Amino acid sequence: MQPMQAFDPNRPSRAHDALNDITFVWRTAWADNWRRCAWVASDGLAYWDGLILDGWNPLSFEDKARTRAGRRFCPMPARDAQTP
């Protein structure tokens, strides 16, 4: 995994949340919020939106194709989803 100091929020990628031990697809729509709210510590951990991110990798060609096909990788519910 790449260190969070090198993370580019404008690049589609997979990020790992160490707090919950999950990997999710980073949505570039979150980039502005990342720039406003994220804090990357000297130990390489990034704190953002209640998560502790410890690494990331760019999306592979296959991941990008699945994302475009509408399949969701992110284990978190979409923020625009309406709850019953």
C-alpha positions, -999 to 999 in steps of 0.1 A, spaced: 0 0 0 10 36 -6 15 59 24 -12 84 32 13 113 28 13 105 -9 -25 102 -12 -42 122 -40 -79 126 -33 -85 134 -69 -74 99 -80 -97 69 -79 -82 45 -55 -88 20 -27 -82 32 8 -77 11 40 -94 21 72 -73 7 101 -99 14 127 -126 -9 111 -101 -31 91 -120 -24 58 -109 -14 24 -132 8 3 -132 25 -30 -123 62 -26 -148 85 -44 -132 115 -60 -163 135 -50 -150 134 -15 -118 153 -25 -129 187 -13 -140 174 20 -106 156 24 -87 188 17 -108 207 43 -110 181 71 -83 154 68 -53 154 90 -22 133 82 -1 126 112 37 122 112 33 84 117 15 82 83 -20 77 96 -47 99 82 -77 109 102 -108 118 82 -146 115 87 -143 92 117 -118 69 99 -82 61 104 -67 55 70 -33 38 69 -27 33 32 -41 34 -3 -36 19 -38 -47 32 -72 -77 14 -87 -68 -13 -112 -83 -14 -147 -107 -41 -136 -118 -21 -105 -125 10 -127 -145 -11 -151 -166 -25 -123 -171 9 -108 -184 23 -141 -207 -7 -144 -224 5 -112 -211 -22 -88 -203 -8 -54 -171 -17 -35 -175 7 -6 -188 -11 25 -201 22 38 -236 33 27 -237 60 1 -242 94 17 -270 103 -8 -289 71 -1 -322 75 17 -329 54 47 -363 40 53 
